[in-house]
């Protein structure tokens, strides 16, 4: 393996680790955001834990209705949740193996 190939492989390895770390941070933020919004609905018994748990990944009508009907005290007054951050974290985690194993092809020979 030449030094150029080694540097490219090392860069892909570090990039894959960075993407994993960023994906985990985004997932943690999404779960925290979800908890801030849905903990009062769980305490107020508007939703059960499985129903509220499904809201982590899908913004269904039940989730939107529970968010609008909840009159509980929300930390920082955050009352709405969107699953986009959750799915962005999942996408980053899912893409990291492809980044780590990708190979650079010289297209000039085609």
N, C-alpha and C positions, 0 to 999 in steps of 0.2 A: 504494500500500500504506500503510495507516495504521500509526501507531506501535504499536498493540496487536497487529496482525497481524505486524509485524516482530519484536516481542518473542517472540511465540509461535513464529514460524519460527526465530528465533535459539535459543530454548530447545530446540526439537526438534533443531536442528543439534548443540548441545552435548550433549544427552542421547544422541543417536546416537553421537557420538564417545566418550562415557563408556562406553556399552554395548560398543562395539568394543574399547576398551581393557581393560575388565573381561573380555570374552571371550578376548582374547589372553593376559591374565594367567592365567586359569583353564586355558587350553589348555597354556600353558607349565608350569604347576604339574602338570597331568595327565601330560605327557610326562616331566617330572622324576620324579614319583612312579613312573610305569611303569618308568623306567630304574633307579631304586633297587631295585625288586622284581625285574625280569627280567634285569638285567645279570649277576648270579651264575648264573642259569639258562643264559644264553648262554655264559658262561665255562665252566660245567660241562657244556656240550653236551647239556643236557636238551631244549632247543628250538633250532630254527634261527631266524635273524632274521625270516624271513617268518611263521613260526608265532608267535613272540613279538610281532611287530608287529601281528598280528591281535588280540592280547590288549589292545591299546590301546583298541579300540572295543567289543570283545565279551568278556564273561566266559564263555568256553566251558569245557566239561569238561576239555579239554586244558590250558587256562590254570590252572584251579584245581588240577589234578593236578600240574602242573609247580611251582606255588607250594608245594604241600604236600611234594613230594619233594625240593625243593632244600634242601641242607644247607650251602650256601655261606655265607660271611660277608656279611651285609647291612649296609650303612651305616645307622646309627641303629636297627638291628634291625627295620626295616620289611619285613615279609614278605608282605603281602597288598595287592593292588591292586583297585580297583573302577573301572569305566569311567564311572560317573556324572558325575564331574568333567569328563571329556572331553566328554561329551554336553551338559552344561550350557554349556561354553564354545562349542561348536558352535551351540547354540540361541541364545545371545546374539549371536554373530556373524551368524547368519542373520536375527535380528529387527531388527538395526540399520537396514537399508535401509527397512523398513516404518515404523520410528519416524521416520526422517528425512523421509519423503515423506507421512506421514499428515497429514490435514487435520481440523481441528476442525469438526464440523457442529453447527449449532444445531438441536436436536431439538424445540424448542418449536413450530416451524412445521409439524410433521407432524400 
